[in-house]
Amino acid sequence: MLTLENNCIVIFGASGDLTQRMLIPALYKLYSHQKLSSSFAILGVSRSTYDDQSFRDKLIKDLASDDNVDHESLDKFCEHLFYQVMDPENKYEYKALKQRIQSIETALKIKSNTLFYLATPPSLYSVIPQNLAAHGLNIEDDGWKRLVIEKPFGYDLESAIALDKSLYQDFTEDQIYRIDHYLGKETVQNMLVLRFANSIFEPLWNSKYIDYIEVTGAEDLGIGSRGGYYDNAGAMRDMIQNHLLQVIAMVAMEPPAVINADSMRDEVVKVLQCLKPLNEDDLKHNLVLGQYTKSHVRDECLLSYREEKGVPEDSRTETYIALKMFIKNWRWDGVPFYVRTAKRMPTRVTEVVINFKKTPHPVFSANPPDNKLIMRIQPDEGTLLSFGLKKPGAGFETEPVAMDFHYSNLKNSELLSAYERLLLDVLKGDATLFSRSDAVSACWEFVQPILDYKKNKFDLYGYAAGTWGPIEAEALFKNGQTWRSPCKNLTDTDYCEL
């Protein structure tokens, strides 16, 4: 059992979807596996009218219907759930919040360690911290105070800088945890171990041996009920600026001096600061923006993006983006990184593909098999190495083979979900997997030229829902390079459905 200091977790936006679908199930899982402190409280805060019991009933409804849940354990977990009705924009109501926190801490003998989780719209990210500080709820004289903020961390470079300036008026960087659930995934962290713990990979991890790198973050679903949000965000803000640039940084970073938050995040920032700035030529020739159109897939009619609820019929928001980018440093000079993300692709998959250079003198084959290292983040999490061997029989013809590892094959191993891992880390005060201010700014600085480019007339290509995107994205590649077409299972083959 991990030893954590007793604490109170205050969740703003507690009546919302994020709290019910992600936060409470993650906290219950940690509780049921005895990973939380011996004494803790979870205080939900929102405008909705609940009392403690009705709040508990709402939150555990889905958990209680799961046949695998221990109901006795769930009942005991509920005893730690409380609720406070208040308007988070009203500074004067925080006096009652402070009194409620203090009364809970006294009743449960909890030291004044408080985690404030902002599961709210971004418009409240500056308001809530200011109101907390107005009542001294940011002061650490009698215990730690930590602030968790969900993405987006700003809407562009200017707003991201303004948000940081606002937060720093009342909280220090050590108190602020910018959460990105992608960084909590086991397979994202495993990319670092794969590289730095194995001498067979690290010597090859550079421009001398690597031809190009692909990063794909694809979703098979459309935008669903998120039309109002998504049309103001687009694929660039929704996926590239935060999730995928962070993944690239972890693939490309130098080995940290030690494994701690400062060293790890220092190396991430160094990579992001080495991203080659996008110029006018890049925006014209190394960037493809697309939007999904209506199609029929397996007798199902899939709506176009402009037909989705909450989307204007003349919307020019991109649901697909492909980008060819470079990192200007000693290790990666000349190696293209191809990044793509989209809605309504053939399958849901997030993966990194390291494409190694072909042998300079292919003795045994005029067309030697590709050497690839595929690191699958989701689904069917694992790693696959593809290389060539001799085909049985006469002669020296080669054929591709693969060695693979799947996390699902591990026995007697407990894998934490992304939110479980990140919530546990913030309660421990470990910021390693949380985005630091300078990293967020570096990401916004890199993508700002694309945001500016989109303000003017630009090419937006249609692609049929259920396909791999606009054909124009193939023009990003040179010299036989191309996208890998993955399936939902981790395997090195042409696109399939298994």
C-alpha positions as CSV (number, residue, x, y, z in Angstrom):
1,M,0.0,0.0,0.0
2,L,1.3,3.4,-1.0
3,T,1.7,5.9,1.8
4,L,0.0,9.1,1.0
5,E,-0.7,12.1,3.2
6,N,-4.3,12.4,4.2
7,N,-6.1,14.9,1.8
8,C,-9.3,16.5,0.6
9,I,-10.0,16.4,-3.2
10,V,-12.3,19.3,-4.2
11,I,-13.7,18.8,-7.7
12,F,-15.2,21.9,-9.4
13,G,-17.7,21.0,-12.1
14,A,-18.6,17.9,-10.1
15,S,-22.0,17.4,-11.8
16,G,-20.4,17.2,-15.2
17,D,-19.6,14.4,-17.5
18,L,-15.8,14.3,-16.8
19,T,-16.3,13.8,-13.1
20,Q,-18.8,10.9,-13.6
21,R,-17.1,9.1,-16.5
22,M,-13.5,9.5,-15.6
23,L,-12.6,11.0,-12.2
24,I,-14.9,9.1,-9.8
25,P,-14.3,5.7,-11.5
26,A,-10.5,6.3,-11.3
27,L,-10.6,7.4,-7.7
28,Y,-12.8,4.4,-6.8
29,K,-10.4,2.0,-8.5
30,L,-7.5,3.5,-6.6
31,Y,-9.5,3.2,-3.4
32,S,-10.5,-0.4,-4.0
33,H,-6.8,-1.3,-4.6
34,Q,-5.8,0.5,-1.4
35,K,-3.8,3.1,-3.2
36,L,-5.4,6.2,-1.6
37,S,-4.5,7.6,1.8
38,S,-6.0,6.1,4.9
39,S,-8.2,9.1,5.4
40,F,-9.5,11.2,2.5
41,A,-12.5,13.1,1.3
42,I,-13.9,14.0,-2.1
43,L,-16.0,17.2,-2.2
44,G,-17.9,17.9,-5.3
45,V,-18.7,21.5,-6.1
46,S,-21.1,22.9,-8.8
47,R,-24.2,25.0,-9.3
48,S,-26.5,21.9,-9.6
49,T,-28.7,21.2,-6.6
50,Y,-27.7,18.0,-4.8
51,D,-27.2,17.0,-1.2
52,D,-24.5,14.5,-0.2
53,Q,-26.7,11.4,-0.7
54,S,-28.2,12.4,-4.0
55,F,-24.7,13.3,-5.3
56,R,-23.4,9.9,-4.2
57,D,-26.3,8.2,-5.9
58,K,-25.7,10.1,-9.2
59,L,-22.0,9.4,-9.3
60,I,-22.0,5.7,-8.5
61,K,-24.9,4.8,-10.7
62,D,-22.7,3.4,-13.5
63,L,-20.3,1.8,-11.1
64,A,-23.1,0.1,-9.2
65,S,-24.4,-1.5,-12.4
66,D,-21.0,-3.2,-13.0
67,D,-21.2,-6.9,-12.0
68,N,-17.4,-6.9,-11.2
69,V,-17.7,-4.1,-8.6
70,D,-17.6,-5.1,-4.9
71,H,-20.7,-3.3,-3.5
72,E,-19.5,-3.4,0.0
73,S,-16.3,-1.6,-1.0
74,L,-18.3,0.9,-3.1
75,D,-20.6,1.7,-0.2
76,K,-17.5,2.5,2.0
77,F,-16.1,4.6,-0.8
78,C,-19.4,6.6,-0.9
79,E,-18.8,7.6,2.7
80,H,-15.9,9.7,1.5
81,L,-18.1,11.6,-1.0
82,F,-19.6,15.0,-0.2
83,Y,-21.2,17.9,-2.1
84,Q,-21.4,21.7,-1.9
85,V,-23.8,23.8,-4.0
86,M,-22.1,27.0,-5.1
87,D,-21.5,29.3,-8.0
88,P,-17.7,29.1,-8.7
89,E,-17.8,32.6,-10.2
90,N,-19.2,34.2,-7.0
91,K,-16.2,35.1,-4.8
92,Y,-18.3,35.5,-1.7
93,E,-19.5,31.9,-1.8
94,Y,-16.0,30.6,-1.2
95,K,-16.3,31.5,2.5
96,A,-18.9,28.7,2.8
97,L,-16.7,26.4,0.8
98,K,-13.7,27.0,3.1
99,Q,-15.9,26.3,6.1
100,R,-17.1,23.1,4.6
101,I,-13.6,21.9,3.8
102,Q,-12.5,22.6,7.3
103,S,-15.5,20.8,8.8
104,I,-14.9,17.7,6.7
105,E,-11.2,17.8,7.6
106,T,-12.0,18.0,11.3
107,A,-14.6,15.2,11.1
108,L,-12.3,12.8,9.2
109,K,-9.1,14.0,10.9
110,I,-7.5,15.1,7.7
111,K,-4.5,17.3,7.6
112,S,-5.1,20.5,5.5
113,N,-3.8,19.0,2.2
114,T,-6.2,20.1,-0.6
115,L,-6.3,19.2,-4.2
116,F,-8.5,21.5,-6.3
117,Y,-9.5,19.8,-9.6
118,L,-11.0,22.2,-12.3
119,A,-13.3,19.9,-14.3
120,T,-14.9,23.0,-15.7
121,P,-15.1,25.1,-18.9
122,P,-11.8,26.9,-19.6
123,S,-13.5,30.2,-19.0
124,L,-13.2,29.4,-15.2
125,Y,-9.5,28.5,-15.2
126,S,-8.6,32.1,-14.2
127,V,-11.7,32.8,-12.1
128,I,-11.6,29.9,-9.6
129,P,-7.9,30.2,-8.6
130,Q,-8.4,33.9,-7.9
131,N,-11.5,33.2,-5.8
132,L,-9.7,30.5,-3.9
133,A,-6.8,32.8,-3.2
134,A,-9.2,35.5,-2.0
135,H,-10.1,33.2,0.9
136,G,-6.6,31.9,1.6
137,L,-7.2,28.5,0.1
138,N,-3.9,28.7,-1.9
139,I,-1.7,29.1,1.2
140,E,0.4,26.2,2.3
141,D,1.2,27.1,5.9
142,D,-0.8,24.1,7.2
143,G,-0.5,21.6,4.3
144,W,-0.1,21.5,0.5
145,K,-2.5,23.1,-2.0
146,R,-2.5,21.8,-5.6
147,L,-4.4,22.9,-8.6
148,V,-5.2,20.5,-11.5
149,I,-6.3,22.1,-14.8
150,E,-7.6,20.1,-17.8
151,K,-6.7,21.0,-21.4
152,P,-7.0,23.3,-23.3
153,F,-4.3,25.4,-21.7
154,G,-5.3,28.5,-23.7
155,Y,-6.8,28.9,-27.1
156,D,-3.6,30.3,-28.8
157,L,-0.2,31.5,-27.8
158,E,-1.5,34.9,-26.5
159,S,-4.3,33.4,-24.4
160,A,-1.9,30.7,-23.0
161,I,0.5,33.3,-21.8
162,A,-2.4,35.3,-20.3
163,L,-3.7,32.2,-18.5
164,D,-0.2,31.5,-17.0
165,K,0.1,35.1,-15.9
166,S,-3.3,34.9,-14.1
167,L,-2.5,31.6,-12.4
168,Y,0.9,32.8,-11.2
169,Q,-0.7,35.7,-9.3
170,D,-2.0,33.2,-6.7
171,F,-0.3,29.8,-7.3
172,T,3.3,28.8,-8.0
173,E,4.4,26.5,-10.8
174,D,5.0,23.7,-8.2
175,Q,1.3,23.9,-7.2
176,I,-0.1,23.8,-10.8
177,Y,-0.7,20.4,-12.5
178,R,-1.7,20.7,-16.2
179,I,-3.2,17.3,-16.9
180,D,-3.0,15.6,-20.3
181,H,-4.4,12.1,-20.1
182,Y,-2.2,10.9,-23.0
183,L,0.9,11.2,-20.9
184,G,-0.7,8.9,-18.3
185,K,-1.0,6.0,-20.7
186,E,1.3,3.1,-19.9
187,T,2.5,2.8,-23.5
188,V,3.5,6.5,-23.8
189,Q,5.8,6.1,-20.7
190,N,7.0,2.7,-22.1
191,M,8.5,4.5,-25.1
192,L,11.1,6.0,-22.8
193,V,11.9,2.6,-21.1
194,L,12.1,0.9,-24.5
195,R,14.7,3.4,-25.7
196,F,16.8,4.1,-22.6
197,A,16.8,0.7,-20.9
198,N,17.8,-1.3,-24.0
199,S,21.2,-0.8,-25.7
200,I,19.9,-2.4,-28.9
201,F,17.7,0.7,-29.6
202,E,19.4,3.8,-28.3
203,P,22.5,3.7,-30.6
204,L,20.1,3.6,-33.6
205,W,17.9,6.4,-32.4
206,N,19.2,9.2,-34.6
207,S,19.3,10.5,-38.2
208,K,22.0,8.1,-39.2
209,Y,19.8,5.1,-38.9
210,I,16.2,6.4,-38.9
211,D,14.6,7.4,-42.2
212,Y,11.4,9.0,-41.0
213,I,8.9,8.8,-38.1
214,E,5.1,8.7,-38.2
215,V,2.7,9.7,-35.4
216,T,-0.9,8.8,-35.9
217,G,-3.8,9.7,-33.7
218,A,-7.0,8.5,-35.4
219,E,-10.6,8.3,-34.3
220,D,-13.3,6.2,-36.0
221,L,-16.1,8.3,-34.5
222,G,-17.3,11.7,-35.6
223,I,-17.7,14.6,-33.3
224,G,-21.0,13.4,-31.8
225,S,-22.6,16.0,-29.5
226,R,-19.4,18.1,-29.3
227,G,-20.2,20.2,-32.4
228,G,-20.3,23.5,-30.5
229,Y,-16.9,22.9,-28.9
230,Y,-15.2,21.2,-31.8
231,D,-16.0,23.7,-34.4
232,N,-14.2,26.3,-32.4
233,A,-11.2,24.0,-31.8
234,G,-10.6,21.8,-34.8
235,A,-8.1,18.9,-35.0
236,M,-5.1,21.3,-34.5
237,R,-6.2,22.5,-31.1
238,D,-7.9,19.2,-30.1
239,M,-5.0,16.9,-30.7
240,I,-1.9,18.2,-32.3
241,Q,-1.0,21.2,-30.0
242,N,-1.3,19.1,-26.8
243,H,-1.4,15.4,-27.1
244,L,0.7,14.6,-30.2
245,L,3.4,17.2,-29.8
246,Q,4.0,15.9,-26.3
247,V,4.2,12.3,-27.7
248,I,6.8,13.5,-30.3
249,A,8.8,15.2,-27.5
250,M,8.9,11.9,-25.6
251,V,10.0,10.0,-28.7
252,A,12.7,12.5,-29.5
253,M,14.0,13.7,-26.1
254,E,17.5,13.1,-24.9
255,P,18.0,10.8,-21.8
256,P,17.3,12.7,-18.6
257,A,20.1,12.9,-16.0
258,V,17.8,11.4,-13.4
259,I,14.2,10.2,-13.4
260,N,12.4,13.0,-11.7
261,A,10.0,15.7,-12.7
262,D,12.5,18.5,-13.3
263,S,15.0,16.4,-15.4
264,M,12.3,14.7,-17.5
265,R,10.4,17.9,-18.2
266,D,13.7,19.8,-19.0
267,E,14.4,17.3,-21.8
268,V,10.8,17.6,-23.1
269,V,11.1,21.4,-23.3
270,K,14.5,21.2,-25.1
271,V,12.9,19.1,-27.9
272,L,9.9,21.4,-28.2
273,Q,12.1,24.4,-28.4
274,C,14.1,22.7,-31.3
275,L,11.0,22.3,-33.5
276,K,11.7,23.9,-36.8
277,P,9.4,26.9,-37.1
278,L,6.8,26.6,-39.8
279,N,7.4,29.1,-42.7
280,E,5.1,30.1,-45.6
281,D,6.5,27.2,-47.7
282,D,5.7,24.7,-45.0
283,L,2.2,25.9,-44.7
284,K,1.7,25.5,-48.5
285,H,3.5,22.2,-49.1
286,N,3.9,20.4,-45.7
287,L,0.4,20.9,-44.3
288,V,-2.8,19.2,-45.4
289,L,-6.2,20.1,-43.8
290,G,-9.3,18.1,-44.4
291,Q,-12.9,17.7,-43.4
292,Y,-15.0,14.5,-43.5
293,T,-17.9,14.2,-46.0
294,K,-20.9,11.9,-46.1
295,S,-20.3,8.2,-47.0
296,H,-21.8,4.8,-46.6
297,V,-19.8,2.2,-44.6
298,R,-21.1,-1.3,-44.1
299,D,-24.7,-0.3,-44.9
300,E,-24.5,2.6,-42.5
301,C,-24.9,6.2,-43.7
302,L,-22.2,8.4,-42.0
303,L,-23.0,12.1,-41.9
304,S,-20.7,14.7,-43.1
305,Y,-19.1,17.0,-40.6
306,R,-21.3,19.9,-41.7
307,E,-24.4,17.8,-41.0
308,E,-23.4,17.1,-37.4
309,K,-25.4,18.8,-34.6
310,G,-24.0,22.2,-33.7
311,V,-21.9,22.6,-36.8
312,P,-22.5,25.5,-39.2
313,E,-23.4,24.3,-42.7
314,D,-20.6,26.4,-44.2
315,S,-18.0,25.4,-41.5
316,R,-14.3,25.3,-42.6
317,T,-13.0,23.7,-39.4
318,E,-10.6,20.9,-40.1
319,T,-11.4,17.4,-38.8
320,Y,-8.1,16.1,-40.4
321,I,-4.6,17.5,-40.3
322,A,-1.4,16.0,-41.7
323,L,1.9,17.8,-41.1
324,K,5.5,17.2,-42.1
325,M,7.8,18.7,-39.5
326,F,11.4,18.7,-38.4
327,I,13.4,18.9,-35.3
328,K,16.6,21.0,-35.7
329,N,19.2,19.4,-33.4
330,W,22.2,17.1,-33.7
331,R,20.1,13.9,-33.3
332,W,17.3,14.5,-35.6
333,D,18.5,16.9,-38.3
334,G,17.0,15.9,-41.7
335,V,14.6,13.3,-40.3
336,P,11.0,14.1,-41.2
337,F,8.3,13.6,-38.6
338,Y,4.9,13.0,-40.2
339,V,2.0,13.7,-37.9
340,R,-1.7,13.1,-38.6
341,T,-4.9,13.1,-36.7
342,A,-8.5,13.0,-37.7
343,K,-12.1,12.1,-37.0
344,R,-14.0,9.5,-38.9
345,M,-11.0,7.3,-39.9
346,P,-11.3,3.6,-40.6
347,T,-10.3,2.7,-37.0
348,R,-9.4,4.1,-33.7
349,V,-5.6,4.0,-33.3
350,T,-2.8,6.0,-31.8
351,E,0.7,4.8,-32.5
352,V,4.3,5.9,-33.3
353,V,6.2,4.2,-36.2
354,I,10.0,4.4,-36.4
355,N,11.0,3.7,-40.0
356,F,14.6,2.7,-40.2
357,K,16.7,3.3,-43.3
358,K,17.2,0.5,-45.8
359,T,20.4,-1.3,-46.0
360,P,22.9,0.6,-48.3
361,H,23.9,-2.6,-50.1
362,P,21.0,-5.1,-50.2
363,V,23.0,-8.2,-50.9
364,F,20.2,-10.7,-50.4
365,S,17.3,-8.9,-52.0
366,A,16.7,-6.1,-54.5
367,N,13.8,-5.0,-52.4
368,P,14.6,-5.8,-48.8
369,P,11.8,-5.7,-46.2
370,D,11.2,-2.6,-44.2
371,N,12.6,-2.3,-40.7
372,K,10.0,-0.8,-38.5
373,L,9.4,-0.3,-34.8
374,I,5.8,0.2,-34.0
375,M,4.8,1.5,-30.6
376,R,1.1,1.2,-30.1
377,I,-0.5,3.6,-27.6
378,Q,-4.1,2.5,-28.1
379,P,-5.9,0.1,-28.6
380,D,-4.2,-3.4,-28.3
381,E,-1.3,-1.6,-26.5
382,G,2.2,-3.0,-27.2
383,T,5.2,-3.0,-29.4
384,L,6.1,-4.6,-32.7
385,L,9.4,-4.9,-34.5
386,S,9.4,-5.8,-38.2
387,F,12.5,-7.0,-40.0
388,G,13.5,-9.4,-42.8
389,L,14.6,-13.1,-42.7
390,K,15.4,-15.7,-45.3
391,K,12.4,-17.3,-47.0
392,P,12.5,-21.1,-46.6
393,G,13.7,-22.9,-49.7
394,A,16.5,-22.5,-52.2
395,G,18.1,-19.1,-52.7
396,F,18.3,-16.1,-50.5
397,E,15.0,-14.4,-50.9
398,T,13.8,-12.5,-47.9
399,E,10.4,-12.0,-46.3
400,P,9.2,-9.7,-43.6
401,V,8.7,-11.2,-40.1
402,A,7.7,-9.5,-36.8
403,M,8.4,-9.9,-33.1
404,D,5.6,-8.4,-30.9
405,F,4.7,-7.7,-27.3
406,H,1.1,-7.0,-26.2
407,Y,0.3,-5.6,-22.7
408,S,-2.8,-7.8,-22.7
409,N,-0.5,-10.9,-22.5
410,L,0.9,-9.8,-19.2
411,K,-0.4,-12.0,-16.3
412,N,-0.8,-10.9,-12.7
413,S,0.0,-7.3,-13.7
414,E,-2.2,-4.4,-12.7
415,L,-2.3,-1.6,-15.3
416,L,-3.5,1.7,-14.1
417,S,-5.7,3.8,-16.5
418,A,-4.4,7.2,-17.5
419,Y,-6.5,9.1,-15.0
420,E,-5.7,6.6,-12.2
421,R,-2.0,7.1,-12.8
422,L,-2.2,10.9,-13.0
423,L,-4.5,11.3,-10.0
424,L,-2.2,9.2,-8.0
425,D,0.8,11.2,-9.1
426,V,-0.7,14.5,-8.2
427,L,-1.6,13.3,-4.8
428,K,2.0,12.2,-4.4
429,G,3.2,15.5,-5.7
430,D,5.0,13.9,-8.7
431,A,4.7,16.3,-11.6
432,T,6.7,14.2,-14.1
433,L,3.8,13.4,-16.4
434,F,2.2,16.9,-16.2
435,S,2.8,19.7,-18.7
436,R,5.0,22.5,-17.5
437,S,4.4,26.1,-18.5
438,D,7.4,26.5,-20.8
439,A,6.4,23.3,-22.7
440,V,2.9,24.5,-23.2
441,S,4.2,27.8,-24.5
442,A,6.6,26.1,-26.9
443,C,3.8,24.0,-28.3
444,W,1.6,27.0,-28.9
445,E,4.5,28.9,-30.4
446,F,5.0,26.1,-32.9
447,V,1.4,25.8,-34.1
448,Q,0.6,29.5,-34.0
449,P,1.6,29.9,-37.7
450,I,-1.0,27.3,-38.6
451,L,-3.7,29.1,-36.6
452,D,-2.8,32.4,-38.3
453,Y,-2.8,30.6,-41.7
454,K,-6.4,29.4,-41.1
455,K,-7.6,32.9,-40.5
456,N,-7.2,33.6,-44.3
457,K,-8.4,31.7,-47.3
458,F,-6.8,28.1,-47.3
459,D,-7.3,24.8,-49.0
460,L,-9.6,22.4,-47.2
461,Y,-9.8,19.0,-48.7
462,G,-12.8,16.6,-48.3
463,Y,-12.4,13.0,-47.4
464,A,-15.1,10.3,-47.2
465,A,-16.0,9.3,-43.7
466,G,-14.4,5.9,-43.0
467,T,-11.3,6.5,-45.1
468,W,-7.7,7.5,-44.3
469,G,-8.1,11.1,-45.3
470,P,-7.4,13.3,-48.3
471,I,-5.3,11.9,-51.1
472,E,-3.3,15.1,-51.0
473,A,-1.7,13.9,-47.8
474,E,0.3,11.4,-49.8
475,A,2.2,14.2,-51.5
476,L,3.9,15.0,-48.2
477,F,6.1,11.9,-48.7
478,K,9.2,11.6,-50.8
479,N,11.5,8.7,-51.9
480,G,9.1,5.8,-51.3
481,Q,8.0,6.9,-47.8
482,T,4.3,6.5,-47.0
483,W,1.8,6.3,-44.2
484,R,1.3,3.0,-42.5
485,S,-2.3,1.9,-42.6
486,P,-2.9,0.2,-39.2
487,C,-5.8,-1.9,-38.0
488,K,-7.3,-2.0,-34.6
489,N,-5.0,-5.0,-33.7
490,L,-1.3,-4.5,-33.5
491,T,0.1,-6.2,-36.5
492,D,2.3,-5.3,-39.4
493,T,0.2,-6.0,-42.5
494,D,-1.8,-4.1,-45.0
495,Y,-5.0,-2.5,-43.5
496,C,-7.2,-5.2,-42.2
497,E,-10.1,-5.7,-39.8
498,L,-9.6,-8.5,-37.3
